[in-house]
């Protein structure tokens, strides 16, 4: 869980040089905040799904959601969709704990 969280948390750092967006320090902070907000909310949803359908389907779906959010954030056209996709990535990573 900690390793997965660390990898996805640091992913925006690796993407940042590729972006031509002039981001303020507040916007840079929002990137990590969006991820952790998704993580905090996602834990409850994945726990509910895991109780209803079992751990295996919940974990497989969470891997899909987390990776989809992470890869899609690379292709985000602007900062707003980028934040939303980082939030989605956090939701997905929460289920893989």
C-alpha positions in Angstrom: 0.0 0.0 0.0 2.7 2.5 0.9 4.8 1.6 -2.2 1.7 2.0 -4.5 0.8 5.3 -2.8 4.4 6.6 -3.1 4.6 5.7 -6.8 1.3 7.4 -7.7 2.0 10.3 -5.4 5.3 11.0 -7.2 4.0 10.4 -10.7 3.0 14.1 -11.2 6.6 15.0 -10.4 7.7 12.9 -13.4 5.0 14.4 -15.6 5.6 18.0 -14.6 8.6 18.6 -16.9 6.4 17.4 -19.8 3.7 19.9 -19.2 3.8 23.4 -20.7 1.3 24.8 -18.2 2.5 27.7 -16.1 1.4 26.4 -12.7 1.4 28.4 -9.6 2.7 26.9 -6.3 -0.9 26.5 -5.2 -1.8 24.6 -8.4 1.2 22.3 -7.9 0.0 21.6 -4.4 -3.5 20.8 -5.6 -2.1 18.0 -7.7 -1.0 16.0 -4.6 -4.1 17.2 -2.7 -6.4 15.9 -5.4 -4.7 12.5 -5.3 -5.0 12.2 -1.6 -8.6 13.4 -1.5 -9.4 10.7 -4.0 -7.5 8.2 -1.8 -9.4 9.3 1.3 -12.8 9.0 -0.3 -12.0 5.9 -2.3 -11.2 3.8 0.7 -14.9 3.8 1.7 -16.2 2.8 -1.7 -13.7 0.0 -2.1 -14.4 -1.3 1.3 -18.1 -1.4 0.5 -17.5 -3.1 -2.8 -15.1 -5.6 -1.2 -17.8 -6.5 1.4 -20.4 -7.0 -1.3 -18.4 -8.7 -4.1 -15.2 -9.9 -2.5 -11.7 -8.7 -2.4 -10.5 -10.0 -5.7 -13.0 -8.2 -7.9 -12.6 -5.0 -5.9 -8.8 -5.1 -6.2 -8.8 -5.8 -9.9 -11.3 -3.0 -10.5 -9.2 -0.7 -8.4 -6.1 -1.4 -10.4 -8.0 -0.6 -13.6 -9.4 2.6 -12.2 -6.0 3.7 -10.7 -4.1 3.0 -13.9 -6.7 4.5 -16.1 -6.6 7.7 -14.1 -2.8 7.8 -14.1 -2.4 7.2 -17.8 -5.3 9.5 -18.8 -3.8 12.3 -16.6 -0.8 12.3 -19.0 -3.1 13.2 -21.9 -5.2 15.8 -20.0 -5.6 18.9 -22.2 -5.7 21.4 -19.3 -5.2 21.7 -15.6 -8.9 21.1 -14.6 -9.2 17.6 -16.3 -5.7 16.8 -15.0 -6.8 17.4 -11.4 -10.0 15.3 -11.9 -7.9 12.5 -13.3 -5.4 12.6 -10.5 -8.4 12.4 -8.1 -9.6 9.3 -10.0 -6.1 7.9 -9.8 -6.2 8.3 -6.0 -9.6 6.6 -5.8 -8.2 3.6 -7.7 -5.0 3.4 -5.6 -7.1 3.4 -2.4 -8.6 0.0 -3.4 -5.2 -1.6 -3.9 -4.2 -1.2 -0.3 
